[in-house]
Amino acid sequence: MPVTNPGKTFSDIVAHKDVSAIEALASRGIINGKTEDSFDPDNTMTRAEFVTNLTKGLGLPEKGGSILKDVTAGDWLF
């Protein structure tokens, strides 16, 4: 994936061992923080976050509609 947000970082990853990987993925829009300035690097990942990150990382196109009854188009993962 190309870099779309160069220099993207989060205040809570400064001393984290995975700072380079987190910044590389965030700069490509593959991962997002919990907020604009916080990533929460030691928190567990939900299934929705994992699938969203995987889909973005593979560069798969978005597909309209939803087959999941508990997900709506306005949810954060779209």
SVG drawing of the C-alpha trace seen along z (x, -y; Angstrom):
<svg xmlns="http://www.w3.org/2000/svg" viewBox="-29 -13 41 25">
<polyline fill="none" stroke="black" stroke-width="0.4" points="0.0,0.0 1.3,-3.5 2.0,-6.0 -1.0,-8.3 -0.3,-9.9 3.5,-10.4 4.8,-10.9 1.6,-9.5 2.4,-8.6 0.7,-8.3 1.8,-9.7 1.6,-6.4 4.0,-4.5 7.1,-6.6 9.0,-4.1 7.2,-1.0 9.3,1.8 7.0,1.9 7.0,-1.9 8.4,-1.5 5.9,1.1 3.0,-0.8 4.0,-4.0 4.6,-2.3 1.1,-0.7 -0.6,-3.9 1.1,-6.0 -0.4,-3.6 -3.9,-3.8 -3.8,-0.1 -4.3,-0.6 -5.8,-3.4 -5.5,-4.5 -8.1,-4.3 -8.2,-8.1 -6.4,-10.5 -3.4,-10.7 -3.6,-7.3 -3.0,-3.8 -3.0,-1.7 -0.3,0.7 -0.6,3.3 -4.3,3.8 -5.8,6.9 -7.3,6.7 -10.9,7.5 -12.0,9.7 -13.4,6.6 -10.1,4.8 -8.2,7.8 -10.3,8.3 -10.4,4.6 -6.6,4.4 -6.1,7.5 -8.5,6.3 -6.8,2.8 -3.3,4.4 -4.2,6.6 -5.6,3.7 -8.9,5.4 -11.7,3.1 -14.6,2.1 -17.8,3.9 -21.1,2.2 -23.7,3.7 -23.4,5.9 -24.3,9.6 -23.7,9.2 -26.8,8.4 -24.7,6.7 -22.8,4.3 -24.2,1.2 -22.7,-1.0 -22.0,-3.8 -19.7,-1.6 -16.1,-2.6 -14.8,0.3 -16.3,-1.2"/>
</svg>
